Amino acid sequence: MNPYDLCLKEVFSNKQHFADLFSTVYFKKALLLYPDKLSLYDKETHHDLGFRKENDLLMFYDNKFFLHLEFQRKKDPYMPVRILNYKYAGIHQQIKTDTKLHLLYPVYSLTLYMGESKWEHRKRLYECMVDNQWNAKEIPDYQMELFDINSDPIDFMCLYLQKFFRIIQYVYQKKWENLYTDSLLENVEEDIFYHANVFVNLNQEFIQKHTKEGVISMCKALEEYAQECIENGYSKGLTNKAYEIAQNMLSEGLQHDLISRLTGLSEEAVLKLSQQ
């Protein structure tokens, strides 16, 4: 398993995180899941209902239904077909068990897309098929549920997920100033930052330097980092160091007013630099 999937499996094996993700994204908070009613699927506990090992993470909820979480980092034009296959395989395998079930448990699937660019691929089964007026009689259309880290709102009840997803989304969207101004990220727990850093790959020395008692202050750290760069540049007599730093910040997509505040350059100077 790749490091991205390993990270996500570690984060969402936590039942509170898993419950909040499904409650918010899949059920749109119309159904709030209780973490203590979730159990991680395993063959012994659930009588080997035959789910395929390819499923990334599977939970059983209150003896009523299965929740299937699929991790995706690359865009796959046939993702709706894959998800539908997982769902139907999970339902079909239930009839092959010796539990003599009278009714089958439904399987609700959610795709967690963590790629660096926005998902602009197919989400519906019919988008993967040649248009045919008889499709509906043979196979009903299906639209998969997908959370896109690049564009979907971060509206979770759990602060852990709020911070985890915000850090990644801001970096992917190149909204670096939000890392500096978002009050929720003023103090970020070290484990959240390290999980997020699997995806955003911020400087490890920078993280360790500004971590105290298991918490990193994003606002203070970024401010000190910029100031330190400027002071080091001036102490060496490099009068153009601020321009060099500003150019690097521009290439990362920071806003002009934020660059001006952090480097001491005027907004006019930053604007001219951006037009070069």
C-alpha positions in Angstrom: 0.0 0.0 0.0 1.4 3.4 -0.9 2.2 6.1 1.7 -0.9 8.1 0.9 -3.3 5.2 1.4 -1.5 4.2 4.5 -1.9 7.7 5.9 -5.6 7.9 5.1 -6.2 4.4 6.5 -4.6 5.5 9.8 -6.6 8.7 9.9 -10.0 7.1 9.1 -9.5 3.9 11.1 -10.4 6.3 13.9 -14.1 5.8 14.2 -14.9 9.4 15.1 -13.2 10.6 11.9 -14.8 7.9 9.8 -18.3 8.7 11.2 -17.9 12.5 10.6 -16.7 12.0 7.0 -19.7 9.9 6.1 -22.2 12.0 8.1 -21.0 15.2 6.4 -20.2 14.1 2.9 -22.4 11.1 2.1 -25.4 11.8 4.3 -25.2 15.6 4.2 -25.7 15.6 8.0 -29.3 14.3 7.5 -28.0 11.2 9.3 -25.4 11.6 12.0 -23.5 8.4 12.6 -22.4 7.4 16.1 -18.7 6.3 16.3 -19.5 3.7 19.0 -21.9 1.9 16.6 -19.2 1.4 14.0 -17.1 -1.7 13.8 -14.2 -2.3 11.5 -15.1 -5.1 9.1 -13.3 -8.4 9.6 -14.3 -11.9 8.5 -14.5 -13.4 12.1 -16.8 -10.7 13.4 -19.0 -10.4 10.4 -19.1 -14.1 9.3 -17.0 -13.5 6.2 -19.5 -11.8 4.0 -17.0 -12.1 1.2 -16.0 -8.5 0.6 -13.1 -8.2 -1.7 -9.7 -7.3 -0.2 -9.3 -4.4 -2.7 -11.7 -2.3 -0.5 -9.6 0.4 1.2 -11.6 0.7 4.4 -14.9 -1.0 5.4 -17.0 -0.4 8.5 -20.3 -2.1 9.6 -22.8 0.2 11.2 -25.2 -0.8 14.0 -26.0 -4.2 12.3 -27.8 -2.2 9.5 -25.4 -1.4 6.6 -21.8 -1.3 5.4 -19.8 1.8 4.7 -17.1 1.5 2.1 -14.4 4.2 1.9 -12.3 4.2 -1.2 -9.0 6.3 -1.4 -8.1 7.8 -4.7 -5.2 10.0 -5.6 -5.2 9.6 -9.4 -8.0 10.5 -11.8 -9.7 7.4 -13.2 -12.3 7.9 -15.9 -13.9 4.5 -15.0 -14.2 5.2 -11.3 -18.0 5.0 -11.2 -17.8 1.5 -12.7 -15.1 0.4 -10.2 -17.2 1.7 -7.2 -20.4 0.1 -8.5 -18.4 -3.2 -8.9 -17.3 -3.0 -5.2 -20.8 -2.3 -4.1 -22.5 -5.1 -6.0 -19.7 -7.6 -5.2 -20.2 -6.9 -1.5 -23.9 -7.4 -1.8 -23.7 -10.5 -4.0 -21.1 -12.2 -1.9 -23.5 -12.1 1.1 -25.7 -14.8 -0.6 -22.7 -17.2 -0.7 -22.3 -17.3 3.1 -23.7 -19.9 5.5 -25.4 -17.3 7.7 -28.8 -17.8 6.0 -29.5 -14.1 5.9 -33.1 -13.3 4.9 -32.2 -9.7 3.9 -28.9 -8.4 2.6 -27.0 -5.5 4.0 -26.7 -2.5 1.7 -23.3 -1.0 1.0 -22.8 2.8 0.9 -19.6 3.9 -0.9 -17.7 7.1 -0.7 -14.6 8.0 -2.8 -12.1 10.2 -1.0 -10.2 12.0 -3.8 -6.9 13.5 -2.6 -5.3 14.4 -5.9 -3.4 17.7 -6.4 -5.8 19.0 -9.2 -9.6 19.2 -9.3 -11.6 16.1 -10.2 -13.1 16.8 -13.6 -13.8 13.3 -14.6 -16.9 11.1 -14.8 -19.0 10.6 -11.7 -22.0 8.8 -13.3 -22.1 5.3 -14.8 -23.9 6.5 -18.0 -21.0 8.9 -18.7 -18.8 5.8 -19.1 -21.2 4.1 -21.6 -22.2 4.6 -25.2 -25.5 6.4 -25.3 -28.3 4.0 -25.7 -32.0 4.5 -25.1 -32.3 1.0 -23.7 -29.7 1.5 -21.0 -32.3 2.4 -18.3 -34.2 -0.9 -18.9 -31.1 -3.0 -18.5 -28.9 -1.1 -16.0 -30.1 1.9 -13.9 -27.7 4.9 -13.9 -25.5 5.4 -10.9 -23.7 8.4 -9.5 -20.9 7.9 -7.1 -20.4 10.0 -4.0 -17.0 11.8 -4.1 -15.2 14.2 -1.9 -12.8 16.4 -3.8 -10.1 17.9 -1.6 -9.5 20.6 -4.2 -12.9 22.2 -4.3 -15.4 20.7 -1.8 -16.2 22.7 1.3 -14.5 21.8 4.6 -17.5 21.6 6.8 -16.8 18.8 9.3 -17.8 18.7 12.9 -14.5 17.1 14.0 -11.7 19.7 14.5 -9.1 17.1 13.5 -10.7 16.8 10.0 -11.2 20.5 9.7 -7.5 21.2 10.3 -6.3 18.1 8.3 -8.3 18.9 5.2 -7.8 22.7 5.3 -4.0 22.5 5.3 -4.0 20.2 2.3 -6.7 22.2 0.4 -4.9 25.6 1.0 -1.7 24.2 -0.4 -3.3 22.5 -3.4 -5.2 25.7 -4.2 -2.0 27.8 -3.6 -3.8 29.9 -1.0 -0.7 30.1 1.2 -2.0 33.2 2.9 -4.8 31.2 4.4 -2.3 29.0 6.3 -1.2 32.3 7.8 -4.6 33.9 8.5 -6.9 31.0 9.3 -7.5 31.2 13.0 -8.4 27.5 13.2 -4.8 26.8 12.1 -3.2 29.0 14.7 -2.4 25.9 16.7 -2.2 22.6 14.9 -1.5 19.3 16.7 1.6 17.6 15.6 0.0 14.4 14.4 -2.5 16.3 12.2 0.3 18.2 10.7 2.4 15.1 10.0 -0.6 13.4 8.4 -1.3 16.4 6.2 2.3 16.7 5.3 2.2 13.3 3.6 0.3 15.2 0.9 1.7 18.7 0.9 5.4 17.9 1.8 6.3 21.0 3.7 9.8 21.4 5.0 10.5 19.0 7.8 13.1 21.2 9.6 10.6 24.0 9.5 8.0 21.8 11.1 10.3 20.5 13.9 11.7 24.0 14.7 8.2 25.5 15.3 6.7 22.5 17.1 6.3 22.9 20.9 4.7 20.4 23.2 3.1 18.5 20.3 1.6 21.7 18.7 2.7 23.9 15.8 1.6 27.5 15.5 1.1 28.1 11.7 0.6 31.8 12.0 3.6 32.4 14.2 5.8 29.9 12.3 5.1 31.4 8.8 5.7 34.9 10.1 9.0 34.0 11.8 10.1 32.1 8.7 9.6 35.0 6.4 11.2 37.4 8.9 14.2 35.1 9.4 14.7 35.0 5.6 14.7 38.7 5.4 17.0 39.3 8.3 19.5 36.7 7.1 19.5 38.3 3.7 20.1 41.8 5.1 22.8 40.7 7.5 24.8 39.4 4.5 24.4 42.7 2.8 22.1 41.3 0.1 19.9 44.3 -0.6 17.9 42.4 -3.1 17.1 39.4 -0.8 13.6 40.7 -0.1 13.0 40.7 -3.8 14.2 37.2 -4.1 12.0 36.0 -1.3 9.0 37.9 -2.8 9.7 36.2 -6.1 9.6 32.8 -4.5 6.3 33.7 -2.7 4.8 34.9 -6.0 5.7 31.6 -7.6 3.9 29.8 -4.8 0.7 31.9 -5.4 0.7 34.1 -2.3 -1.3 37.3 -2.4 0.5 40.6 -3.0 -0.6 42.2 0.2 0.6 39.3 2.3 4.0 39.3 0.5 4.2 43.0 1.1 3.6 42.6 4.8 6.1 39.7 5.2 8.9 41.2 3.1 8.6 44.9 3.8 8.3 45.7 0.1 5.6 48.0 -1.1 2.6 46.5 -2.8 3.6 48.5 -5.9 7.1 46.8 -5.9 5.5 43.4 -5.5 3.1 44.1 -8.4 5.9 45.1 -10.7 7.8 42.0 -9.7 4.9 39.8 -10.6 4.7 41.4 -14.1 8.3 40.6 -14.9 
